[in-house]
């Protein structure tokens, strides 16, 4: 396993979130090893004999950097990310972040799903880097590489410390997740939203139960994720939904799109933003192997659709976007800009003579 002289990830790993983009370190260094993020002596490997973690290995490391700059060529509307984990027990067969495991000489297939790197000092690093004189208070996106609220977070509890550091510095941030564990940190999110812009989005690409069980086997069900939207909305925190990925030939039939947008609207989402499946190296091989096993009749169609690279043709992306936006209008929710952060702002203070409960609104 290659730990020494590791940089977070090379420039070509930035992508769109399902969850999406990752970045390169905000400090000097690259995969060539100019500055290592951690060394062999900083790694502790653990396994836990509990049902939720059976078969999973955790590599606890003390990282040297945690606030990472997104490459300039990225399509993302943010410049900085924080990723406390590598690898993800959500086990989504299409996850583009699988490639990042190869930089550690770890398997990008089952290894990505079961060999989880945990940056146990992430909260203290965030606090330290935000306190630096060089830091200008830019927006920080989380959940954009692997999910920061995957199952490991239930044990390691890194996010409360990270959110607390951002709150204390009034630093704007956003979170994209497929996990229900975000509700644990609702009070912290409220506190942060009282002093800065906070964005929350939940990823729900489809509601088809059979499709979910095979392509996202380690995630909460789409309905449970929509319950997160309901819970946040019920607490006065509006939440956007990233409808991602829309999977060609498996989740893109008009009736499937309609049902998904209808469910998103019923959950009270403030917006819905569609994103078509993209297949980067690492993810492409794993997904195509899965496709050959479960839907061999679709392999040739995928090879044609993705013949030009990682992204489906523009005409296909535009068609899906148009259909989803039309459905969103029909069901009374508006599309958000692609990848746009959703902002939670505290309301204006109530006049002294009319005290009462306040709500957070999404602008």
Number of C-alpha atoms within 10 A of each C-alpha: 9 12 18 16 18 20 25 26 20 17 19 13 24 24 24 22 26 31 26 22 26 35 27 25 26 17 15 11 17 19 16 11 13 12 18 20 23 20 16 12 10 14 18 13 13 11 13 12 9 9 7 11 16 11 13 19 17 21 19 19 23 18 20 18 23 26 23 21 19 24 21 11 10 18 14 22 14 19 18 24 26 25 22 26 26 24 29 27 25 23 21 22 23 24 31 30 29 31 22 22 21 16 18 16 12 18 18 23 20 15 20 25 22 20 23 22 23 25 24 18 19 25 22 15 20 20 18 13 17 21 14 9 7 8 9 10 14 13 17 20 28 26 26 26 32 29 28 28 26 23 19 21 19 13 8 12 15 22 20 18 17 20 21 18 22 23 23 15 16 19 21 21 28 22 22 30 26 29 22 20 18 23 15 11 13 16 11 17 21 20 16 26 24 17 17 20 22 29 26 25 29 27 24 28 27 26 21 17 11 8 14 20 14 14 19 19 15 17 21 18 20 23 17 14 23 26 16 22 29 20 18 21 20 13 13 17 26 26 27 28 30 28 24 23 22 23 18 17 10 13 19 18 13 13 10 16 23 20 15 22 32 18 19 32 23 15 22 22 24 24 24 29 25 28 22 23 21 23 20 21 14 20 22 21 16 19 20 20 15 17 17 13 11 11 12 13 11 15 16 10 13 15 12 10 16 15 12 10 14 16 16 19 14 9 9 14 16 12 11 21 18 13 15 23 21 17 23 21 12 14 16 15 22 19 20 18 13 15 19 16 22 25 24 26 21 22 12 9 9 11 8 7 6 7 9 10 6 12 17 20 17 21 11
